[in-house]
């Protein structure tokens, strides 16, 4: 659980800070394309890290179901974190709030809720299916 939570936090915070920096420097021309690019990066990073984690858990613990639950949860959490990290400051900016001040607290609450929901849903589904 700590690995999943911290990976979601890292993904969300990194996406938010890059978005805010690009917003301040007026580097964002097309927000839809920006979100697509962030999603691609999240898929790549989430895929690499979750695959490595799957291999490590499978080899060390010999538990394929646990490895699958943790890996899928991590993959989905990294993607969700990246999207939350972009959309939270984007919405704050749209409604005339300072995204650099408000992004931190909102990101923390939202990404923690999403990460735990993803992990518990995936774990419950896999354990129900395989047991």
mmCIF file of the C-alpha atoms, coordinates in Angstrom:
data_MODEL
# 
_entry.id   MODEL 
# 
loop_
_atom_site.group_PDB 
_atom_site.id 
_atom_site.type_symbol 
_atom_site.label_atom_id 
_atom_site.label_alt_id 
_atom_site.label_comp_id 
_atom_site.label_asym_id 
_atom_site.label_entity_id 
_atom_site.label_seq_id 
_atom_site.pdbx_PDB_ins_code 
_atom_site.Cartn_x 
_atom_site.Cartn_y 
_atom_site.Cartn_z 
_atom_site.occupancy 
_atom_site.B_iso_or_equiv 
_atom_site.pdbx_formal_charge 
_atom_site.auth_seq_id 
_atom_site.auth_comp_id 
_atom_site.auth_asym_id 
_atom_site.auth_atom_id 
_atom_site.pdbx_PDB_model_num 
ATOM 1   C CA . UNK A 1 1   ? 0.000   0.000   0.000   1.00 0.00 ? 1   UNK A CA 1 
ATOM 2   C CA . UNK A 1 2   ? 2.764   2.559   0.739   1.00 0.00 ? 2   UNK A CA 1 
ATOM 3   C CA . UNK A 1 3   ? 4.352   1.927   -2.673  1.00 0.00 ? 3   UNK A CA 1 
ATOM 4   C CA . UNK A 1 4   ? 1.045   2.476   -4.435  1.00 0.00 ? 4   UNK A CA 1 
ATOM 5   C CA . UNK A 1 5   ? 0.213   5.576   -2.403  1.00 0.00 ? 5   UNK A CA 1 
ATOM 6   C CA . UNK A 1 6   ? 3.604   7.197   -2.858  1.00 0.00 ? 6   UNK A CA 1 
ATOM 7   C CA . UNK A 1 7   ? 3.719   6.395   -6.575  1.00 0.00 ? 7   UNK A CA 1 
ATOM 8   C CA . UNK A 1 8   ? 0.344   8.053   -7.057  1.00 0.00 ? 8   UNK A CA 1 
ATOM 9   C CA . UNK A 1 9   ? 1.522   11.053  -5.065  1.00 0.00 ? 9   UNK A CA 1 
ATOM 10  C CA . UNK A 1 10  ? 4.721   11.359  -7.046  1.00 0.00 ? 10  UNK A CA 1 
ATOM 11  C CA . UNK A 1 11  ? 2.886   11.089  -10.339 1.00 0.00 ? 11  UNK A CA 1 
ATOM 12  C CA . UNK A 1 12  ? 0.261   13.651  -9.319  1.00 0.00 ? 12  UNK A CA 1 
ATOM 13  C CA . UNK A 1 13  ? 2.728   16.145  -7.874  1.00 0.00 ? 13  UNK A CA 1 
ATOM 14  C CA . UNK A 1 14  ? 5.087   15.927  -10.833 1.00 0.00 ? 14  UNK A CA 1 
ATOM 15  C CA . UNK A 1 15  ? 2.271   16.415  -13.348 1.00 0.00 ? 15  UNK A CA 1 
ATOM 16  C CA . UNK A 1 16  ? 0.841   19.321  -11.373 1.00 0.00 ? 16  UNK A CA 1 
ATOM 17  C CA . UNK A 1 17  ? 4.147   21.129  -11.026 1.00 0.00 ? 17  UNK A CA 1 
ATOM 18  C CA . UNK A 1 18  ? 5.019   20.712  -14.706 1.00 0.00 ? 18  UNK A CA 1 
ATOM 19  C CA . UNK A 1 19  ? 1.556   21.910  -15.702 1.00 0.00 ? 19  UNK A CA 1 
ATOM 20  C CA . UNK A 1 20  ? 1.794   24.961  -13.435 1.00 0.00 ? 20  UNK A CA 1 
ATOM 21  C CA . UNK A 1 21  ? 5.264   25.804  -14.739 1.00 0.00 ? 21  UNK A CA 1 
ATOM 22  C CA . UNK A 1 22  ? 4.111   25.489  -18.341 1.00 0.00 ? 22  UNK A CA 1 
ATOM 23  C CA . UNK A 1 23  ? 1.010   27.525  -17.559 1.00 0.00 ? 23  UNK A CA 1 
ATOM 24  C CA . UNK A 1 24  ? 3.075   30.359  -16.072 1.00 0.00 ? 24  UNK A CA 1 
ATOM 25  C CA . UNK A 1 25  ? 5.454   30.383  -19.037 1.00 0.00 ? 25  UNK A CA 1 
ATOM 26  C CA . UNK A 1 26  ? 2.537   30.216  -21.513 1.00 0.00 ? 26  UNK A CA 1 
ATOM 27  C CA . UNK A 1 27  ? 3.945   27.007  -23.027 1.00 0.00 ? 27  UNK A CA 1 
ATOM 28  C CA . UNK A 1 28  ? 0.574   25.265  -23.297 1.00 0.00 ? 28  UNK A CA 1 
ATOM 29  C CA . UNK A 1 29  ? -0.971  25.847  -26.711 1.00 0.00 ? 29  UNK A CA 1 
ATOM 30  C CA . UNK A 1 30  ? -3.483  23.020  -26.787 1.00 0.00 ? 30  UNK A CA 1 
ATOM 31  C CA . UNK A 1 31  ? -4.712  21.672  -23.455 1.00 0.00 ? 31  UNK A CA 1 
ATOM 32  C CA . UNK A 1 32  ? -6.210  18.543  -24.967 1.00 0.00 ? 32  UNK A CA 1 
ATOM 33  C CA . UNK A 1 33  ? -2.905  17.593  -26.560 1.00 0.00 ? 33  UNK A CA 1 
ATOM 34  C CA . UNK A 1 34  ? -1.133  18.408  -23.297 1.00 0.00 ? 34  UNK A CA 1 
ATOM 35  C CA . UNK A 1 35  ? -3.387  15.979  -21.391 1.00 0.00 ? 35  UNK A CA 1 
ATOM 36  C CA . UNK A 1 36  ? -2.824  13.308  -24.057 1.00 0.00 ? 36  UNK A CA 1 
ATOM 37  C CA . UNK A 1 37  ? 0.947   13.732  -23.766 1.00 0.00 ? 37  UNK A CA 1 
ATOM 38  C CA . UNK A 1 38  ? 0.831   13.499  -19.965 1.00 0.00 ? 38  UNK A CA 1 
ATOM 39  C CA . UNK A 1 39  ? -1.270  10.356  -20.262 1.00 0.00 ? 39  UNK A CA 1 
ATOM 40  C CA . UNK A 1 40  ? 1.241   8.779   -22.645 1.00 0.00 ? 40  UNK A CA 1 
ATOM 41  C CA . UNK A 1 41  ? 4.084   9.476   -20.225 1.00 0.00 ? 41  UNK A CA 1 
ATOM 42  C CA . UNK A 1 42  ? 2.042   8.065   -17.332 1.00 0.00 ? 42  UNK A CA 1 
ATOM 43  C CA . UNK A 1 43  ? 1.300   4.897   -19.328 1.00 0.00 ? 43  UNK A CA 1 
ATOM 44  C CA . UNK A 1 44  ? 4.989   4.437   -20.076 1.00 0.00 ? 44  UNK A CA 1 
ATOM 45  C CA . UNK A 1 45  ? 6.197   5.082   -16.515 1.00 0.00 ? 45  UNK A CA 1 
ATOM 46  C CA . UNK A 1 46  ? 3.366   3.136   -14.929 1.00 0.00 ? 46  UNK A CA 1 
ATOM 47  C CA . UNK A 1 47  ? 3.952   0.220   -17.270 1.00 0.00 ? 47  UNK A CA 1 
ATOM 48  C CA . UNK A 1 48  ? 7.672   0.023   -16.594 1.00 0.00 ? 48  UNK A CA 1 
ATOM 49  C CA . UNK A 1 49  ? 7.382   0.338   -12.819 1.00 0.00 ? 49  UNK A CA 1 
ATOM 50  C CA . UNK A 1 50  ? 4.438   -2.039  -12.494 1.00 0.00 ? 50  UNK A CA 1 
ATOM 51  C CA . UNK A 1 51  ? 6.159   -4.649  -14.667 1.00 0.00 ? 51  UNK A CA 1 
ATOM 52  C CA . UNK A 1 52  ? 9.291   -4.464  -12.506 1.00 0.00 ? 52  UNK A CA 1 
ATOM 53  C CA . UNK A 1 53  ? 7.206   -4.714  -9.352  1.00 0.00 ? 53  UNK A CA 1 
ATOM 54  C CA . UNK A 1 54  ? 5.330   -7.715  -10.754 1.00 0.00 ? 54  UNK A CA 1 
ATOM 55  C CA . UNK A 1 55  ? 8.620   -9.518  -11.427 1.00 0.00 ? 55  UNK A CA 1 
ATOM 56  C CA . UNK A 1 56  ? 10.030  -8.696  -7.986  1.00 0.00 ? 56  UNK A CA 1 
ATOM 57  C CA . UNK A 1 57  ? 6.924   -9.806  -6.089  1.00 0.00 ? 57  UNK A CA 1 
ATOM 58  C CA . UNK A 1 58  ? 6.570   -12.940 -8.215  1.00 0.00 ? 58  UNK A CA 1 
ATOM 59  C CA . UNK A 1 59  ? 10.170  -13.970 -7.634  1.00 0.00 ? 59  UNK A CA 1 
ATOM 60  C CA . UNK A 1 60  ? 10.450  -13.054 -3.957  1.00 0.00 ? 60  UNK A CA 1 
ATOM 61  C CA . UNK A 1 61  ? 7.050   -14.092 -2.660  1.00 0.00 ? 61  UNK A CA 1 
ATOM 62  C CA . UNK A 1 62  ? 5.954   -16.635 -5.279  1.00 0.00 ? 62  UNK A CA 1 
ATOM 63  C CA . UNK A 1 63  ? 2.481   -15.032 -5.204  1.00 0.00 ? 63  UNK A CA 1 
ATOM 64  C CA . UNK A 1 64  ? 1.166   -14.337 -8.702  1.00 0.00 ? 64  UNK A CA 1 
ATOM 65  C CA . UNK A 1 65  ? -2.242  -13.037 -7.580  1.00 0.00 ? 65  UNK A CA 1 
ATOM 66  C CA . UNK A 1 66  ? -0.664  -10.617 -5.120  1.00 0.00 ? 66  UNK A CA 1 
ATOM 67  C CA . UNK A 1 67  ? 1.858   -9.531  -7.758  1.00 0.00 ? 67  UNK A CA 1 
ATOM 68  C CA . UNK A 1 68  ? -0.950  -8.933  -10.255 1.00 0.00 ? 68  UNK A CA 1 
ATOM 69  C CA . UNK A 1 69  ? -3.067  -6.992  -7.746  1.00 0.00 ? 69  UNK A CA 1 
ATOM 70  C CA . UNK A 1 70  ? -0.217  -4.724  -6.696  1.00 0.00 ? 70  UNK A CA 1 
ATOM 71  C CA . UNK A 1 71  ? 1.079   -4.236  -10.245 1.00 0.00 ? 71  UNK A CA 1 
ATOM 72  C CA . UNK A 1 72  ? -2.290  -3.428  -11.796 1.00 0.00 ? 72  UNK A CA 1 
ATOM 73  C CA . UNK A 1 73  ? -3.105  -1.119  -8.895  1.00 0.00 ? 73  UNK A CA 1 
ATOM 74  C CA . UNK A 1 74  ? 0.215   0.673   -9.259  1.00 0.00 ? 74  UNK A CA 1 
ATOM 75  C CA . UNK A 1 75  ? -0.237  1.058   -13.016 1.00 0.00 ? 75  UNK A CA 1 
ATOM 76  C CA . UNK A 1 76  ? -3.737  2.512   -12.656 1.00 0.00 ? 76  UNK A CA 1 
ATOM 77  C CA . UNK A 1 77  ? -2.703  4.736   -9.753  1.00 0.00 ? 77  UNK A CA 1 
ATOM 78  C CA . UNK A 1 78  ? 0.189   6.278   -11.685 1.00 0.00 ? 78  UNK A CA 1 
ATOM 79  C CA . UNK A 1 79  ? -2.128  7.064   -14.605 1.00 0.00 ? 79  UNK A CA 1 
ATOM 80  C CA . UNK A 1 80  ? -4.835  8.425   -12.319 1.00 0.00 ? 80  UNK A CA 1 
ATOM 81  C CA . UNK A 1 81  ? -2.253  10.462  -10.411 1.00 0.00 ? 81  UNK A CA 1 
ATOM 82  C CA . UNK A 1 82  ? -0.965  12.062  -13.593 1.00 0.00 ? 82  UNK A CA 1 
ATOM 83  C CA . UNK A 1 83  ? -4.479  12.964  -14.716 1.00 0.00 ? 83  UNK A CA 1 
ATOM 84  C CA . UNK A 1 84  ? -5.437  14.314  -11.311 1.00 0.00 ? 84  UNK A CA 1 
ATOM 85  C CA . UNK A 1 85  ? -2.183  16.263  -11.271 1.00 0.00 ? 85  UNK A CA 1 
ATOM 86  C CA . UNK A 1 86  ? -3.090  17.981  -14.529 1.00 0.00 ? 86  UNK A CA 1 
ATOM 87  C CA . UNK A 1 87  ? -6.818  18.480  -14.052 1.00 0.00 ? 87  UNK A CA 1 
ATOM 88  C CA . UNK A 1 88  ? -6.709  19.841  -10.492 1.00 0.00 ? 88  UNK A CA 1 
ATOM 89  C CA . UNK A 1 89  ? -4.557  22.917  -11.237 1.00 0.00 ? 89  UNK A CA 1 
ATOM 90  C CA . UNK A 1 90  ? -6.285  23.297  -14.605 1.00 0.00 ? 90  UNK A CA 1 
ATOM 91  C CA . UNK A 1 91  ? -9.674  23.581  -12.898 1.00 0.00 ? 91  UNK A CA 1 
ATOM 92  C CA . UNK A 1 92  ? -8.327  25.869  -10.194 1.00 0.00 ? 92  UNK A CA 1 
ATOM 93  C CA . UNK A 1 93  ? -6.844  28.169  -12.838 1.00 0.00 ? 93  UNK A CA 1 
ATOM 94  C CA . UNK A 1 94  ? -10.059 28.142  -14.841 1.00 0.00 ? 94  UNK A CA 1 
ATOM 95  C CA . UNK A 1 95  ? -12.062 29.319  -11.841 1.00 0.00 ? 95  UNK A CA 1 
ATOM 96  C CA . UNK A 1 96  ? -9.548  32.078  -11.016 1.00 0.00 ? 96  UNK A CA 1 
ATOM 97  C CA . UNK A 1 97  ? -7.812  30.369  -8.094  1.00 0.00 ? 97  UNK A CA 1 
ATOM 98  C CA . UNK A 1 98  ? -4.042  30.213  -7.828  1.00 0.00 ? 98  UNK A CA 1 
ATOM 99  C CA . UNK A 1 99  ? -3.181  26.657  -8.961  1.00 0.00 ? 99  UNK A CA 1 
ATOM 100 C CA . UNK A 1 100 ? 0.182   26.648  -7.181  1.00 0.00 ? 100 UNK A CA 1 
ATOM 101 C CA . UNK A 1 101 ? -1.397  27.217  -3.777  1.00 0.00 ? 101 UNK A CA 1 
ATOM 102 C CA . UNK A 1 102 ? -4.477  25.043  -4.107  1.00 0.00 ? 102 UNK A CA 1 
ATOM 103 C CA . UNK A 1 103 ? -3.032  22.121  -6.030  1.00 0.00 ? 103 UNK A CA 1 
ATOM 104 C CA . UNK A 1 104 ? -1.177  20.586  -3.064  1.00 0.00 ? 104 UNK A CA 1 
ATOM 105 C CA . UNK A 1 105 ? -4.042  20.043  -0.606  1.00 0.00 ? 105 UNK A CA 1 
ATOM 106 C CA . UNK A 1 106 ? -6.567  19.049  -3.261  1.00 0.00 ? 106 UNK A CA 1 
ATOM 107 C CA . UNK A 1 107 ? -4.096  16.718  -4.934  1.00 0.00 ? 107 UNK A CA 1 
ATOM 108 C CA . UNK A 1 108 ? -3.234  14.992  -1.691  1.00 0.00 ? 108 UNK A CA 1 
ATOM 109 C CA . UNK A 1 109 ? -6.825  14.312  -0.732  1.00 0.00 ? 109 UNK A CA 1 
ATOM 110 C CA . UNK A 1 110 ? -8.014  13.279  -4.171  1.00 0.00 ? 110 UNK A CA 1 
ATOM 111 C CA . UNK A 1 111 ? -5.065  11.085  -5.108  1.00 0.00 ? 111 UNK A CA 1 
ATOM 112 C CA . UNK A 1 112 ? -5.128  9.279   -1.735  1.00 0.00 ? 112 UNK A CA 1 
ATOM 113 C CA . UNK A 1 113 ? -8.818  8.479   -2.115  1.00 0.00 ? 113 UNK A CA 1 
ATOM 114 C CA . UNK A 1 114 ? -8.370  7.374   -5.710  1.00 0.00 ? 114 UNK A CA 1 
ATOM 115 C CA . UNK A 1 115 ? -5.275  5.271   -4.979  1.00 0.00 ? 115 UNK A CA 1 
ATOM 116 C CA . UNK A 1 116 ? -6.924  3.390   -2.111  1.00 0.00 ? 116 UNK A CA 1 
ATOM 117 C CA . UNK A 1 117 ? -10.113 2.880   -4.113  1.00 0.00 ? 117 UNK A CA 1 
ATOM 118 C CA . UNK A 1 118 ? -8.130  1.490   -7.037  1.00 0.00 ? 118 UNK A CA 1 
ATOM 119 C CA . UNK A 1 119 ? -6.047  -0.836  -4.874  1.00 0.00 ? 119 UNK A CA 1 
ATOM 120 C CA . UNK A 1 120 ? -8.954  -2.189  -2.839  1.00 0.00 ? 120 UNK A CA 1 
ATOM 121 C CA . UNK A 1 121 ? -11.115 -2.641  -5.949  1.00 0.00 ? 121 UNK A CA 1 
ATOM 122 C CA . UNK A 1 122 ? -8.402  -4.465  -7.901  1.00 0.00 ? 122 UNK A CA 1 
ATOM 123 C CA . UNK A 1 123 ? -7.382  -6.619  -4.930  1.00 0.00 ? 123 UNK A CA 1 
ATOM 124 C CA . UNK A 1 124 ? -10.984 -7.528  -4.149  1.00 0.00 ? 124 UNK A CA 1 
ATOM 125 C CA . UNK A 1 125 ? -11.713 -8.362  -7.781  1.00 0.00 ? 125 UNK A CA 1 
ATOM 126 C CA . UNK A 1 126 ? -8.621  -10.524 -8.240  1.00 0.00 ? 126 UNK A CA 1 
ATOM 127 C CA . UNK A 1 127 ? -8.984  -12.320 -4.926  1.00 0.00 ? 127 UNK A CA 1 
ATOM 128 C CA . UNK A 1 128 ? -12.667 -13.005 -5.613  1.00 0.00 ? 128 UNK A CA 1 
ATOM 129 C CA . UNK A 1 129 ? -11.845 -14.273 -9.100  1.00 0.00 ? 129 UNK A CA 1 
ATOM 130 C CA . UNK A 1 130 ? -8.935  -16.535 -8.105  1.00 0.00 ? 130 UNK A CA 1 
ATOM 131 C CA . UNK A 1 131 ? -10.279 -17.880 -4.799  1.00 0.00 ? 131 UNK A CA 1 
# 
